[in-house]
Amino acid sequence: MRDFRSDLENTWPVLVSAPGGQRQIPIGQLANIKVTRGPSMIRNEDGLLTGYVMWTWPDGTQAAYIEDAGNLILGQG
């Protein structure tokens, strides 16, 4: 919703479902959210709007990042 996009701090409490839907976690605990400049575009697949999430992992490999994120979501980290 536009209200969440107008103020960056409003996005932090937005809940993200963990696998299985048994738990919800505020996105502010899962990601560092910041505004950056980049190309403007609208993309769709089969007529439905599509969004992408991009991230970087400065220390380690992509596999290690995914494992760490999974442990955090499952409460094992």
C-alpha positions in Angstrom: 0.0 0.0 0.0 1.1 3.6 -0.7 1.2 4.4 3.0 4.0 1.9 3.6 6.0 3.3 0.6 5.7 6.9 1.6 7.8 6.6 4.8 10.6 4.1 4.9 10.1 3.4 8.7 6.5 2.3 8.0 7.9 -0.7 6.1 9.8 -2.1 9.1 6.8 -3.7 10.9 5.3 -5.3 7.8 5.0 -9.0 8.5 6.5 -11.7 6.3 5.3 -15.3 6.7 7.8 -18.0 7.5 7.7 -21.3 5.6 4.5 -23.2 6.6 2.8 -19.9 7.7 3.3 -20.8 11.4 5.2 -17.7 12.2 5.4 -14.1 11.0 8.4 -11.9 11.3 8.7 -8.1 10.8 10.6 -7.4 7.6 12.8 -5.0 9.5 14.3 -7.9 11.4 15.1 -9.7 8.1 16.5 -6.9 5.9 18.2 -3.6 6.0 15.8 -1.4 4.0 17.0 1.7 2.2 16.1 3.9 -0.7 18.4 3.9 -3.7 18.3 5.3 -7.1 17.9 2.9 -9.9 16.2 2.3 -13.2 12.4 2.8 -13.3 10.4 0.0 -14.9 7.2 -2.0 -14.5 7.5 -5.6 -15.3 4.8 -8.2 -15.8 4.5 -11.9 -16.4 1.4 -13.2 -18.0 -0.3 -9.8 -17.4 0.4 -9.8 -13.7 2.7 -7.3 -12.1 5.9 -8.8 -10.9 8.3 -7.5 -8.2 11.8 -8.5 -7.5 13.9 -8.4 -4.3 17.7 -7.9 -4.8 20.2 -8.4 -2.0 24.0 -8.6 -1.6 25.9 -10.8 0.8 29.3 -9.1 1.6 30.7 -12.0 3.6 30.4 -15.5 2.4 28.6 -17.3 -0.4 25.0 -17.2 -1.6 24.5 -20.7 -0.1 25.8 -19.6 3.3 23.5 -16.5 3.2 20.4 -18.7 2.4 21.3 -21.1 5.2 21.7 -18.2 7.7 18.4 -16.7 6.7 16.6 -20.0 6.9 18.0 -20.5 10.4 16.8 -17.1 11.5 13.3 -17.7 10.1 13.0 -21.0 11.8 14.3 -19.6 15.1 17.6 -21.6 15.0 20.0 -18.7 14.6 
